[in-house]
Amino acid sequence: ATLYAQVSVVRKEKGFEVKDSLIVNQSFDRERKVLTLEIKNEFNYKIMLSNPYSSPLFLLNYITEEGKEETYPYSLGLSDTARFVWVNPDSSLIINYYCEKYLKPTTRQIYLWGRFLYAIEDKQGKILVVYAHVIDEKRFDY
């Protein structure tokens, strides 16, 4: 199962116009127990994704066979090492979260919860505008 969330933006900001979109896809491979998050940049500009160490971006939530909703105690990010990740136009950042090591054997469903900030940059690397993207909740059978 895959979820496609698209944010279409047409704004005039400080003398320039931002068009196109950011597409965020989620999918889950039940056999390998891998949750994949794909962030596709369809803007005409490079984007910079913020990956702060001090505040969590994503929480991995799960529902047990007893119906109890729990959260994996550690947050997940866009990268284990980078504080910022750049994505060029018409490119994607793909992150795989290997869930089996995180979750209880009684897990029945999983979902990501969170948000991230991204900045649109011009060719000189100047930040033109900053947006926040909230991950749409999509539950996957585990």
C-alpha positions in Angstrom: 0.0 0.0 0.0 1.3 3.4 -0.9 0.1 6.9 0.1 0.7 9.8 -2.1 0.4 13.3 -0.5 1.0 16.2 -2.8 1.3 19.8 -1.8 0.8 22.1 -4.7 2.1 25.6 -4.2 1.7 28.7 -6.3 2.8 31.8 -4.3 4.5 35.0 -5.0 7.2 35.6 -2.5 9.5 38.6 -2.4 9.5 39.1 -6.2 9.5 35.5 -7.3 6.9 32.9 -8.0 7.0 29.4 -6.5 5.1 26.7 -8.5 4.9 23.0 -8.6 4.9 20.7 -5.6 6.5 18.5 -3.1 5.3 14.9 -3.2 5.6 12.6 -0.1 5.0 8.9 -0.6 4.8 6.2 2.1 4.9 2.5 1.5 5.5 -0.6 3.6 7.0 -3.9 2.5 5.4 -6.5 4.9 7.9 -9.3 4.0 11.0 -7.2 4.7 9.3 -5.1 7.5 10.5 -1.9 5.8 8.6 1.4 5.9 9.8 3.7 3.1 9.4 7.5 3.0 10.0 9.2 -0.4 10.2 12.9 -0.6 10.1 14.1 -4.3 11.0 17.6 -5.2 8.9 18.8 -8.1 9.8 22.5 -7.5 12.0 24.3 -10.0 14.4 25.0 -7.2 16.6 23.0 -4.9 15.1 22.3 -1.5 16.8 22.0 1.8 15.2 19.6 4.4 15.9 20.3 8.0 16.9 17.3 10.2 17.4 18.7 13.7 19.0 16.6 16.4 17.1 18.4 19.2 13.5 17.8 18.2 12.0 14.7 16.7 10.8 14.7 13.1 8.9 11.4 13.0 7.5 9.0 15.6 6.8 5.4 14.7 3.5 4.5 16.2 2.1 1.0 16.3 -1.0 -0.8 17.4 -0.8 -4.2 19.1 -3.1 -7.2 18.6 -4.7 -6.1 21.9 -5.6 -2.8 20.3 -3.1 -0.8 22.4 -1.5 2.2 20.7 2.1 2.7 21.5 5.1 4.7 20.2 8.6 3.5 19.5 10.6 5.4 22.2 13.1 7.0 19.8 12.3 9.4 17.1 13.2 8.9 13.4 14.8 11.4 11.1 15.7 12.0 7.5 19.3 11.0 8.1 21.4 9.5 10.9 24.2 12.0 10.5 23.2 15.0 8.4 21.5 18.1 10.0 20.3 19.2 6.5 19.6 17.3 3.4 19.4 18.9 -0.1 17.2 17.6 -2.9 17.6 18.8 -6.4 14.6 19.6 -8.7 13.1 16.4 -10.2 14.9 14.3 -7.6 13.8 12.3 -4.6 15.1 11.5 -1.1 14.2 7.9 -0.1 14.5 6.8 3.5 14.0 3.2 4.6 13.1 2.4 8.2 13.7 -1.2 9.1 10.8 -1.7 11.6 11.4 -5.3 12.7 14.1 -4.3 15.2 11.9 -1.6 16.7 8.6 -3.3 17.3 7.0 -5.9 19.5 5.9 -9.3 18.0 2.3 -8.4 18.8 2.3 -5.4 16.5 -0.6 -5.4 14.0 -0.4 -1.9 12.4 2.2 0.8 12.1 2.2 4.4 11.0 4.5 7.5 11.0 3.5 10.7 12.6 5.5 13.9 12.3 6.5 16.9 10.2 9.5 18.4 8.6 10.6 21.9 7.5 11.9 22.5 4.1 13.4 25.6 2.5 13.4 26.5 -1.2 16.7 27.9 -2.4 17.8 29.9 -5.4 20.8 28.9 -7.6 23.1 30.9 -5.2 21.9 28.9 -2.2 19.9 31.8 -0.8 16.8 30.7 1.1 13.7 32.1 -0.6 11.0 30.7 1.6 10.4 28.1 4.3 7.5 25.7 4.6 6.4 23.0 6.9 5.0 19.6 5.7 2.9 17.4 8.0 3.1 13.7 7.2 -0.4 12.3 6.5 -1.2 9.4 8.7 -1.3 6.2 6.8 -1.7 2.9 8.7 -0.1 -0.2 7.3 -0.9 -3.8 8.4 2.2 -5.3 9.9 
